[in-house]
Amino acid sequence: MQYYLAPLEGITTRIYRRAYHDCFPPMDKYFIPFLSPHTKRGFNSKELAEILPENNKGMRTVPQILTNRAEDFLGTVKKLTYYGYDEINLNLGCPSKTVVSKGRGSGFLADPEGLDRFLDEIFAGTEVKISVKTRIGKADPEEFARLLKIYNQYPLEELIIHPRVQTDFYKNKPNLEVFGEAVKASRAVLCYNGDICSREDARSIEERFPQIRACMIGRGIIGNPGLLGEIKGRGPAEREVLRRFHDQIYEEYQRTGMGDKNVLFKMKEIWGYLGGSFPDCKKQLKQIRKAEKADRYEEAVAGCFD
């Protein structure tokens, strides 16, 4: 079984990916959080930092694009191929209301005819390998049967399925019955995504769906960066490794010159997940959330690790 790092906007940045890759068992693929096409000739500095090959050395990285306009998708693909990328992922899974309201991400799933036309145009317009990350519908799991028929018409490199509908966001349980139907009927290679938070969760998916070759992990790995090691039988990550991982991220963000306020915002986003690995540190975790100065933050973090 292969394992992929899911793209979480604002969290799995190049800095996070590098620190993870340096400290823990490596992922087979790292998906770069979505790029939204714009009219600029090239990428802006933030986007460029994410996709530059030198910032992703040693990692199999796959950029993701969020759009419902074929010409914008193809324009961004052309820019990415300049940097050597041979696989691009289409985001049909983001459940954010601001994204969905514009008919993008999982909002695009509510327009199957438009989605079919879009896929027809992009596959005709490029030879780059295209994978798709999708939910199973906008509001009803029954929508997925039609969506899968559309996906089956195209030579997808891979179909990554998060078996929830958009209106679930991340609530309710993944619909494994619908995923099972996809395993039977999909012409594309499948990857499972959703609620893999323990070695037992991963083993359950592997045993129930032995036909699939890959799983994508997002929130589970952010909450427990040592999860893949546990899945591979290496045991929990040592506290010193977690500290080294944290410090590498923190120090790299500080080196960007974005200022303490923005650095702390980034780190607090990560601790929103990582805090679950420190159940006996409620006081220190509260101090981390409230910290407005770097020294206060560092003191609280030291309390967690000590």
N, C-alpha and C positions, 0 to 999 in steps of 0.2 A: 504494500500500500504506500502510495506517495502522499505527502502532506504539503499543503500550501498555506501561506500566510495571507489571510483575507485583507483587503484594503479598507482601513478605517480612517475616514477623513480626519485630518488633524492629529492623528496618533501614530499610525504606521508610516511615518515620514522616513526620508533617507537616513536621518540620524537614528531613529528607532531601529530601522531594518539593519543598519550596520552594527549597532550594539548587540542586537539579538544574534546576528550571524557570528559575531566574534565570541559570544559567551555561551551559546547553547547549541545543541544538535541542530544542524542547518535544515531549513525547509527545502523542498524540491523546487518550489517556485515562490517568489515574493511578488504579490500584486501591488502595483503602485496606485494609491488612491486616485480617484477619477480626475481627469483633465476635462474642463469645459471649453469647447472650442470658442475662439474669439477672432476678431478681424485682424489682429496684429500679424505681421509677416512671420515672425518667429515666436518662440516661447518667451514669456516674461521671466525675470530672474528667479522667482520662486519655483516656477514650473521647470525651468532649466536645471536648477539644482537637484530636483527630484529625478530627472530622467538621464542626466549625464552618465555615460558609462563608467567614468572614473569614480563616481560616487556610489556605484553599485558593483564594484569589482568582486568577482568570485561568486556572485549570486545570479541565478536565473530569474530575471525580473520581467514582468509583463505589465505594460502600462494599460490603464483602463480609461475609456472615453465615455462621457455622459452627454448624450445628445439624441434628438429625434429627427435631425436633418441629415440626410445622406451626404450632401455636399460638404457639410461641416465635418462629419466623421472622416470622409475621404481626404479632406484637406489636412486634418490633424494626423492621419495615418502617414501621409506623405512627409510631414515634418518629422515624425518619429522614425521612419525608415532611414532618414539621413543619419540618425544616431545608431543605426545598426539593429533596430528592433525588427524581429521577424514574426512576432505574435502580438496581437492587440486584443484586448478584452472589451466587450460592449456591456455597459452597466444597464441592466433591466431589473435591478433589484433594490435600488435605494428607495426606502419608504418615506423619506422626509417630505413633509407637506409642501415645503417651498419648491422642491423638485417635482413632486407629483402634480402640483397645480399647473405646471408648465408642460405637462404631458411627457415628462422625461423619467428616467429610472423606471420603477415599477408602475408609474402612471402611464407609460407607453403601452402597457399590457392591456389597457382598457380599449385600445384601438387596434385590434388584430389586423384589419385590412391595411391600415397605415403601416403597421409593423412589417407586414409581408412585403409591401412595396419598398420600404426602407431596406430590408435585408436583400431584396432582389438587386437594388441599386448598389449597395456596398460590395456585395460579392462579385458583381459584374465589373466594379470599378477598381479592384485591387487584387493582387496575387498574394498579399500578406495573409498569414494564417489568422483567422478570426475566431475567438472563443466568446461565449456568452455566459454572463452570470445573471440568473433570472429567479424571480419568485414564481409561484404557481398561479398567480392571478392578481387582479386588483381587489376584489371583494369576496369572491367565491372560488373554492378549490375546483369546482367543476369547469372553470374557465380553462384549466390547464390542458384538457384533452385537445381543444382547438389550437392552443398555442403550440403544443408539441407537434401537431400535424404541420404547422408552419415551419418550426425549427427543422423538422425532418426533410424539408425540401432543399436544405442548403448544406454545404460541406463544412459544418462547424468543426473547428479543431477540437473543441471540447464544450460540453454543456454543463455548467456549474449550477446546481439547483438548490436553492434555499426553500424548502417546502413549507413556506408560510405565504399567505396573501398579504398585500400591502397594508390592509387595515389591521392586521395582527401586529404590525411593527415587530417587536421582539417578545410579545406576550403569547400565551397559549403554547402548546407543544407543536413541534414540527410535524407535519402531516406525512407520516411514513407510508401510509397506504397509497397516497398519490405518488410519492417518490417510487414506490414499488411498481406502480403501473408504468412509470417512465422507464424504469430499468427493463421492463418487458418490451416496451414499444419504441424506445429511442434508437435512432440510427447513429447518433453521435456517441462518442466516448463520454461517460458521465463522471461527474465529481459531486460528492455530497457536501453540503454546507449547512450547519445549524446545530447549536447547543452541544458541541463536543467540549466538555469541561472537565473530563476525567479520563483515565485510562479505560474505565469501564464503559464510558460512553463510546469511545472509539472502537473498543472490542465489540460492542453491541451492533454497531453499524457494519463492521467487517463481517460479523457472523450472519447478520440478516441479509446483507447484500454482497455476497462474495464476488459478484460479477463486476463490481465497480473497481476502478484502479486508484482513485484519489479521494481525499477528504480535504476540505478547506476549513481552517480554524481561525476564528476572529477573537471574539470576546473572551473565550476560554484561555487562549494563549496570552492575552494581555493581562488577565487576572492571575495567571500562573505561567510565567515564561518558561518554567521547567517542564511544562506539560508534555511536550514531544519526547523529552528524555524519559518520562514516566511511561508513556505509551510504548516506547522502544525497550522498556525493561531496565532502565538505568537508575531508577529511584528518583526521589525528589531532588530538586536543585539545592545545593548547599547555600547557606546564608551568605557566605563570602562571595559566591558567584553572583547572587542577586544584587549584592552591594556593588560589585564591580560593574554590573550591567547598568544599575541606576546611575552610578557616578559617571560612566561614559556618556550616557544620554545627557545628563545635567551639564557636564562640562562642555560638551559639544554645542548645546544650545547657548551656553554662556559665550562661547567663542564666536557665535554668529553676530553678536553685538546688538541683539534685539532689545536689550534692557531687561532688568530684573522682573518687572511686572509681567512682561510677555513670557519670559522663561518660566516663571512660577505658574502662569496660566497653563502652559504646555505640560509642566510636571504634574500639576493638580489633575489634569485630564487623565493622565496615566494612572495616578494614584486612585482615581475613581474606580478603576478596575483592580489594580494591584493591591489595594487595601484589603481585599478578601483573603490574601495570603498572610495577613498579619492580624488574626482574630483576637489576640491578646493585647493589641496596641490601640484601643479605642481612643485613649487620651491623646496619644501622639498623632493619630490620624486626624483627629479634630484640630490639633494644632497645625498640621499641614494644610488643611482646608482653610484655616483662618490666617495663615502666614501672609504678610504683605511685604516683608523684607527677606532678603536672601539669608541673613544670619539666623532669623527665626525659623525659616524653612529647614535649613541645614541642621539646626539643633533638634527639631522634631524628627527629621529623618534618622539622625544618629540614634535617637531614642528608640525608634522602631527596630533598627538593625542590632542595637546593643541588647 
